[in-house]
Amino acid sequence: MKKLPLLGDITPAQFLRDYWHKKPLLIRNAIPGFKPLLSYDALTKLAATNHAESRLVTAVDGAWVMQHGPLETLPARDQKEWTMLVQGVNLFDAKADALLRQFRFIPDARLDDLMVSFATDGGGVGPHFDSYDVFLLQAQGQRRWKISAQKDLSLVEGLPLKILANFQAEEEFVLNPGDMLYLPPHYAHDGVAIGDCQTYSIGFRSPSYQELGENFLQFMADSIDLPGRYADPDLEPTSKPAEIPRAMLAALTEELNKVRFTEDDITIFFGEYLSEPKHNVFFTGPAKPLSVGKFGEAVMKKGLSLSAKTQMLYRGKNVFINGESFGVGKADKATLELLANHRRLEPAEFAQASDDVLDALHTWYQDGWAELG
């Protein structure tokens, strides 16, 4: 891969080898001339809706207060020390989605969302750490970042935010529009606005193994097949009726040990899990969808693009889209891999699609998962 100005003129391979999960990287002028993709009014309008996750953080007399959206009212613009956070802005704005996609040198399975933070002078969310990697891109004004590799990550108890109890800054930077700071997981940091300020956070998915394990067992519940019912024809009288019989436990252990998880089971679970839309994501199909024949003609002229809200992944013969999965043959796999990797099909690429792929694409188009053009 080529060197990327976005990464300070190093290659993605160099970044992943030297910085990813390891140490911070300050990138001056990562995106020259960068300006906010949404105006303040557009951002506040989005924060006031039910379908966007938002939070308001204020520091009142030194006490932290957090309010969850929808945020129908906000403090005055000239009031200091408040911050509005809007999650998943890439789902609602094409330019924000395009910005997020600049980071696709990281697999889509890890790339999460773009959060926009607007803060007035002195605003921030306190010294804290994230459990995931994050790029902090300055979009408007300035923000002073203090960071630390400290091992003490204990938190102040009783607060609505996870504030570090003993933050000790080791480095300090002031970021201007277009500057970007990368931080690995569990790296302590504190960002404070200098005047009105917008910061864009590109975050990455890092689910806990506990969360994955719980969801996997729920996923497997529908596929476990253990025929028969417990029986004990050789049961003998007991003088301890409250004690669970050893033979009963042994029989249960033998049956449960028959449950086996294959790599294919785990692949299908993980693909569906990673592509499942978040709870606040809704799709809207065209008001007057084209018939499958007219749809095919339209794609041959205009091409087809995935909706910004659609997550499409694949592994081996399995394709995953918005929490659903299916197996495909070699020829269809080539077409669907193009769509997943480029998030669109050009007319010429669509020409190789089978009738099965055409039917699937038409269904996704009707459901609002994909769009003409």
Secondary structure, DSSP 8 states (H G I E B T S, - for coil): ---BGGGTSB-HHHHHHHTTTT--EEETTSSTT---SS-HHHHHHHHTSSSS-EEEEEEETTEEEEEES-------TTSSSEEEEE--GGGT-HHHHHHHHTTTTS-TTTEEEEEEEEE-TT----SB--SS-EEEEEEEEEEEEEEE--S---B-TT-SS--BSS----EEEEE-TT-EEEE-TT-EEEEEEEEEEEEEEEEE----HHHHHHHHHHHHTTT----S----TT----S-TTS--HHHHHHHHHHHTT----HHHHHHHHHHHHHS--TT------SS---HHHHHHHHHHH-EEE-TT--EEEETTEEEETTEEEE--HHHHHHHHHHHHHSEE-HHHHTT--HHHHHHHHHHHHHTSEEE-
